[in-house]
Amino acid sequence: MAQFIGKWIEDGNSITNYDEFCRGMGIADDMIDQHRGSTSVLEYEQDGDNWTLKMSYSGLPTKIFKFQPGKELETIGYYDDVMKLMVTFESDSKCVVVEKCEMMDYKPFTTTREIKGDLMLTTVELESGVKMTSEFKRG
């Protein structure tokens, strides 16, 4: 788990299957166009059993999520909708997040982040099987 601590910056050019994934989530075409090529930054902090994840995307305010692994968190997402998420660390280098949001009628989708050296490989998969991948570099 300690490998996640710190700042991670997404390479917008590394994103695959962006449009199909966003449409599968129900995001409007104008929002898809607006955020295409955006830079994402994740910053993980740990204090005992408590974790903080700061998420920022180009053009959007930073969101801060405080969570404990294995416990469901209910919060407000980027589009002001209710979202529920559960974070599980499967190993020191692999994190799985199951999310459900109001915007998608609470259908679950899964984000898997795996650290390999100074890269964090990310795969987000919808219940339908549509996937988007990207790479983050340690900042």
C-alpha positions in Angstrom: 0.0 0.0 0.0 2.9 2.3 0.8 3.8 2.4 -2.9 0.7 4.5 -3.7 1.6 7.3 -1.3 2.6 10.5 -3.2 1.6 12.3 -6.3 0.8 10.7 -9.6 0.3 12.6 -12.9 -1.6 11.0 -15.8 -0.2 11.2 -19.3 -3.3 12.3 -21.3 -1.7 10.7 -24.4 -1.7 7.3 -22.7 -5.5 7.1 -22.4 -7.2 4.4 -24.6 -10.9 4.0 -25.5 -11.8 7.3 -23.9 -14.9 8.2 -26.0 -16.5 4.8 -25.9 -16.0 4.5 -22.2 -17.4 8.0 -21.5 -20.5 7.3 -23.6 -20.9 4.1 -21.7 -21.0 6.1 -18.5 -23.7 8.4 -20.0 -21.5 11.5 -20.2 -22.8 14.1 -22.7 -20.7 14.6 -25.9 -19.9 18.2 -25.0 -18.4 17.1 -21.7 -16.5 14.3 -23.4 -15.0 16.8 -25.9 -14.2 19.3 -23.1 -12.2 16.8 -21.1 -10.5 14.9 -23.9 -6.7 15.1 -23.3 -7.1 16.5 -19.8 -4.4 16.0 -17.3 -5.4 14.1 -14.1 -3.4 14.2 -10.9 -3.9 11.8 -8.0 -2.3 12.3 -4.6 -2.5 9.6 -1.9 -1.8 10.2 1.8 -2.0 7.7 4.6 -2.5 8.2 8.4 -2.8 4.8 10.1 -5.9 3.1 8.7 -7.2 6.4 7.2 -6.4 7.4 3.6 -6.9 10.6 1.7 -7.1 10.8 -2.1 -6.9 14.2 -3.7 -8.1 14.0 -7.4 -7.8 16.9 -9.8 -8.6 17.1 -13.5 -7.9 19.9 -15.9 -10.6 22.5 -15.6 -12.4 20.9 -12.6 -12.0 21.6 -8.9 -9.9 19.2 -6.8 -12.0 16.6 -5.0 -10.8 15.1 -1.7 -11.9 11.7 -0.7 -11.2 10.3 2.8 -11.6 6.6 3.2 -10.7 3.4 5.0 -9.9 0.4 2.9 -12.7 -2.2 2.9 -15.4 0.3 4.1 -17.9 1.9 1.7 -17.7 5.6 1.4 -20.7 7.7 0.2 -19.8 11.1 -1.1 -20.5 13.6 -3.9 -18.8 13.1 -7.3 -17.5 15.5 -9.9 -20.9 15.9 -11.5 -22.6 16.7 -8.2 -24.1 13.2 -8.1 -24.1 10.8 -5.2 -21.4 8.2 -5.5 -20.5 5.2 -3.4 -17.1 3.6 -3.5 -15.1 0.9 -1.8 -11.3 0.8 -2.0 -9.4 -2.5 -1.5 -5.7 -2.9 -1.5 -5.1 -6.4 -2.9 -1.3 -6.0 -2.4 1.3 -3.3 -1.8 1.1 -2.5 -5.5 -2.5 -3.1 -6.5 -5.6 -1.2 -5.6 -9.2 -1.9 -6.7 -12.0 0.6 -6.4 -15.6 -0.4 -7.0 -17.7 2.7 -7.6 -21.4 3.2 -8.0 -22.9 6.6 -8.9 -26.3 8.2 -9.2 -25.5 9.3 -12.8 -25.3 5.6 -13.8 -28.2 4.4 -11.8 -25.8 2.9 -9.3 -24.5 0.3 -11.8 -21.0 -0.6 -10.6 -17.7 0.0 -12.4 -14.3 -1.0 -11.3 -11.0 0.9 -11.3 -7.8 -1.1 -10.9 -4.5 0.6 -10.3 -1.3 -1.3 -10.4 2.1 0.1 -9.7 5.1 -1.0 -11.7 8.2 1.0 -10.8 7.4 4.7 -11.3 4.3 4.0 -13.4 0.7 3.4 -12.1 -1.3 1.5 -14.8 -5.0 2.2 -14.5 -7.9 0.3 -16.0 -11.5 1.4 -15.5 -14.1 -1.2 -16.5 -17.9 -0.7 -16.8 -20.3 -3.5 -16.0 -20.8 -3.9 -19.7 -17.1 -4.8 -20.2 -16.1 -1.5 -21.8 -12.7 -0.5 -20.6 -10.5 2.6 -20.6 -6.8 2.5 -19.7 -4.2 5.1 -18.8 -0.8 5.5 -17.3 0.2 7.8 -14.4 3.8 8.7 -13.6 5.1 9.4 -10.1 5.3 13.1 -9.7 
